[in-house]
Amino acid sequence: MNKLFEVYSKGLFRSLNRADVPEVIELFQSYTKSNTRSLSSFFKNKTISKDKKLSFAIDLFGSSEELTSFIKTIDANNRYELFPGIFEYFVTYAQKELNNIPVKVFVNKKPNEEVQNKVNVFVRENIGTETPVSYEINDNVLGGIILKYKDSEIDLSINNKINGLQTTLIN
């Protein structure tokens, strides 16, 4: 299945104008974060006709000629069930191609505006002005934050402080 996600994502990426890619990334992210299950259920539902699925997909995602053509390709191949997976794969692939990989920030609850501003300033000054920041809630983080970018990690969590204290006390 991953190979299909890759093939469709690369094809879509190559068909888009480079300037339009960030808008498509944003569009796909908005649907993968909030609607993955309902989209998947809709497109897998065999009682819904192909025409309704095509119409729905074009209404939702067909904001450009390239996206409409992409949707029609999915329709011609009867691969609607792949949409959620393609969206996720496309976002990751396109960000890598644009060298615009987001900084992932792991927190235990949604950070307030002050924390978000500090993280944004840090990212702008140390990584790049156009680097996106995404926040993920992780219940295992007791407090503080963990920043991950590519292969680097900055662990400013309480968990890390406790582990450091335990190591110090044991030795």
Stockholm file with secondary structure:
# STOCKHOLM 1.0

chainA/1-171         MNKLFEVYSKGLFRSLNRADVPEVIELFQSYTKSNTRSLSSFFKNKTISKDKKLSFAIDLFGSSEELTSFIKTIDANNRYELFPGIFEYFVTYAQKELNNIPVKVFVNKKPNEEVQNKVNVFVRENIGTETPVSYEINDNVLGGIILKYKDSEIDLSINNKINGLQTTLIN
#=GR chainA/1-171 SS CHHHHHHHHHHHHHHSCGGGHHHHHHHHHHHHHHCHHHHHHHHHCTTSCHHHHHHHHHHHHCSSHHHHHHHHHHHHTTCGGGHHHHHHHHHHHHHHHTTCCCEEEEESSCCCHHHHHHHHHHHHHHTCTTCCEEEEECTTCCSEEEEEETTEEEEEEHHHHHHHHHHHHHC
#=GC SS_cons         CHHHHHHHHHHHHHHSCGGGHHHHHHHHHHHHHHCHHHHHHHHHCTTSCHHHHHHHHHHHHCSSHHHHHHHHHHHHTTCGGGHHHHHHHHHHHHHHHTTCCCEEEEESSCCCHHHHHHHHHHHHHHTCTTCCEEEEECTTCCSEEEEEETTEEEEEEHHHHHHHHHHHHHC
//
